[in-house]
Amino acid sequence: MSQDLEKARNLTQIIYFLYAASIIVGITAIVAIIINYVKRDEVAGTWLESHFRWQIRTFWFSILWAVIGTLTSIIGVGIVVLIVAGIWAIYRIVKGMLNFYDNKPMYA
C-alpha cells in the first residue's frame, strides 16, 4: 500500500472515530465534516472516496433529521424522529466502519 493511501486510510479511520464520539460529544462531528471537505480531494479515485461520501451524507442527513425532530417535538412526534435518527446515525457509523475495516468501499 502506498504511503499516501495509508495516510488517507488513517485519516478516514480518525474521521469515523470523530463521528462515533459525536454521539456523546456533538462537536466532534463538526470537526469531522470539516476534515471530510478539506481532505476530500486527497481520496478522490480511491476506494476511500466512497467512505468520505458516506460520512458526509451521514452528517447532513443527521442534521436534517435532528432539525425536523426538534421542530416536530412540539407535537410529540419529534421525540420519535430524534430517536430513530439517532439509531440511524449509529447504524451508518457502524456499517461504514465495518466496511472500512474489511477494506471495502461503501455503496452509494
C-alpha positions as a Markdown table, in Angstrom:
| # | Residue | x | y | z |
|---|---|---|---|---|
| 1 | Met | 0.0 | 0.0 | 0.0 |
| 2 | Ser | 1.4 | 3.4 | -0.9 |
| 3 | Gln | 2.2 | 5.9 | 1.8 |
| 4 | Asp | -0.4 | 8.4 | 0.6 |
| 5 | Leu | -3.1 | 5.7 | 0.6 |
| 6 | Glu | -2.0 | 4.6 | 4.1 |
| 7 | Lys | -2.3 | 8.3 | 5.3 |
| 8 | Ala | -5.7 | 8.6 | 3.7 |
| 9 | Arg | -6.8 | 5.3 | 5.3 |
| 10 | Asn | -5.7 | 6.5 | 8.8 |
| 11 | Leu | -7.5 | 9.8 | 8.2 |
| 12 | Thr | -10.7 | 8.0 | 7.2 |
| 13 | Gln | -10.5 | 6.0 | 10.4 |
| 14 | Ile | -10.0 | 9.1 | 12.5 |
| 15 | Ile | -13.0 | 10.7 | 10.9 |
| 16 | Tyr | -15.1 | 7.6 | 11.8 |
| 17 | Phe | -13.9 | 7.9 | 15.4 |
| 18 | Leu | -14.8 | 11.6 | 15.5 |
| 19 | Tyr | -18.3 | 10.7 | 14.2 |
| 20 | Ala | -18.7 | 8.0 | 16.8 |
| 21 | Ala | -17.5 | 10.3 | 19.5 |
| 22 | Ser | -20.1 | 12.9 | 18.4 |
| 23 | Ile | -22.8 | 10.6 | 19.8 |
| 24 | Ile | -21.6 | 11.8 | 23.2 |
| 25 | Val | -19.7 | 15.0 | 22.4 |
| 26 | Gly | -21.6 | 16.5 | 19.5 |
| 27 | Ile | -18.9 | 19.0 | 18.5 |
| 28 | Thr | -16.6 | 16.3 | 17.1 |
| 29 | Ala | -19.0 | 15.8 | 14.2 |
| 30 | Ile | -18.3 | 19.4 | 13.2 |
| 31 | Val | -14.5 | 18.7 | 13.2 |
| 32 | Ala | -15.1 | 15.5 | 11.2 |
| 33 | Ile | -17.2 | 17.2 | 8.5 |
| 34 | Ile | -14.6 | 20.0 | 8.1 |
| 35 | Ile | -11.9 | 17.3 | 7.6 |
| 36 | Asn | -14.1 | 15.5 | 5.1 |
| 37 | Tyr | -14.4 | 18.6 | 2.9 |
| 38 | Val | -10.8 | 19.8 | 3.3 |
| 39 | Lys | -9.3 | 16.3 | 2.5 |
| 40 | Arg | -11.9 | 15.0 | 0.0 |
| 41 | Asp | -9.6 | 15.7 | -3.0 |
| 42 | Glu | -6.9 | 13.5 | -1.4 |
| 43 | Val | -9.1 | 10.4 | -1.5 |
| 44 | Ala | -10.6 | 11.0 | -5.0 |
| 45 | Gly | -10.2 | 8.0 | -7.2 |
| 46 | Thr | -9.6 | 5.6 | -4.3 |
| 47 | Trp | -11.9 | 3.2 | -2.5 |
| 48 | Leu | -11.8 | 5.6 | 0.4 |
| 49 | Glu | -13.7 | 8.2 | -1.6 |
| 50 | Ser | -16.9 | 6.2 | -1.1 |
| 51 | His | -16.3 | 6.3 | 2.7 |
| 52 | Phe | -15.9 | 10.1 | 2.6 |
| 53 | Arg | -19.2 | 10.4 | 0.6 |
| 54 | Trp | -20.9 | 8.0 | 3.1 |
| 55 | Gln | -19.6 | 10.1 | 6.1 |
| 56 | Ile | -20.6 | 13.4 | 4.5 |
| 57 | Arg | -24.1 | 12.1 | 3.7 |
| 58 | Thr | -24.5 | 10.7 | 7.2 |
| 59 | Phe | -23.6 | 14.1 | 8.7 |
| 60 | Trp | -26.0 | 16.1 | 6.6 |
| 61 | Phe | -28.9 | 13.7 | 6.8 |
| 62 | Ser | -28.4 | 13.5 | 10.6 |
| 63 | Ile | -28.6 | 17.3 | 10.8 |
| 64 | Leu | -31.7 | 17.3 | 8.6 |
| 65 | Trp | -33.5 | 14.7 | 10.8 |
| 66 | Ala | -32.3 | 16.5 | 14.0 |
| 67 | Val | -33.9 | 19.7 | 12.8 |
| 68 | Ile | -37.1 | 18.0 | 11.7 |
| 69 | Gly | -37.3 | 16.1 | 15.0 |
| 70 | Thr | -36.7 | 19.3 | 17.0 |
| 71 | Leu | -39.3 | 21.2 | 15.1 |
| 72 | Thr | -41.9 | 18.5 | 15.4 |
| 73 | Ser | -41.2 | 17.8 | 19.1 |
| 74 | Ile | -43.9 | 20.4 | 19.8 |
| 75 | Ile | -46.5 | 18.0 | 18.6 |
| 76 | Gly | -44.9 | 14.9 | 20.2 |
| 77 | Val | -43.8 | 13.1 | 17.1 |
| 78 | Gly | -40.4 | 14.8 | 17.2 |
| 79 | Ile | -39.1 | 12.6 | 20.0 |
| 80 | Val | -39.7 | 9.5 | 17.9 |
| 81 | Val | -38.0 | 11.2 | 14.9 |
| 82 | Leu | -35.0 | 12.1 | 17.1 |
| 83 | Ile | -34.7 | 8.6 | 18.5 |
| 84 | Val | -35.0 | 7.0 | 15.0 |
| 85 | Ala | -32.5 | 9.5 | 13.6 |
| 86 | Gly | -30.0 | 8.6 | 16.4 |
| 87 | Ile | -30.3 | 4.9 | 15.7 |
| 88 | Trp | -29.9 | 5.5 | 12.0 |
| 89 | Ala | -26.8 | 7.6 | 12.5 |
| 90 | Ile | -25.3 | 4.9 | 14.8 |
| 91 | Tyr | -26.1 | 2.3 | 12.1 |
| 92 | Arg | -24.4 | 4.4 | 9.4 |
| 93 | Ile | -21.2 | 4.9 | 11.5 |
| 94 | Val | -21.0 | 1.2 | 12.4 |
| 95 | Lys | -21.8 | 0.0 | 8.9 |
| 96 | Gly | -19.2 | 2.4 | 7.5 |
| 97 | Met | -16.5 | 1.2 | 10.0 |
| 98 | Leu | -17.2 | -2.4 | 9.3 |
| 99 | Asn | -16.8 | -2.0 | 5.6 |
| 100 | Phe | -13.7 | 0.2 | 6.2 |
| 101 | Tyr | -12.0 | -2.5 | 8.3 |
| 102 | Asp | -12.8 | -5.1 | 5.6 |
| 103 | Asn | -11.2 | -2.7 | 3.0 |
| 104 | Lys | -14.5 | -2.5 | 1.1 |
| 105 | Pro | -15.9 | 0.7 | -0.4 |
| 106 | Met | -19.3 | 1.9 | 0.6 |
| 107 | Tyr | -22.2 | 1.7 | -1.8 |
| 108 | Ala | -24.0 | 4.8 | -2.9 |
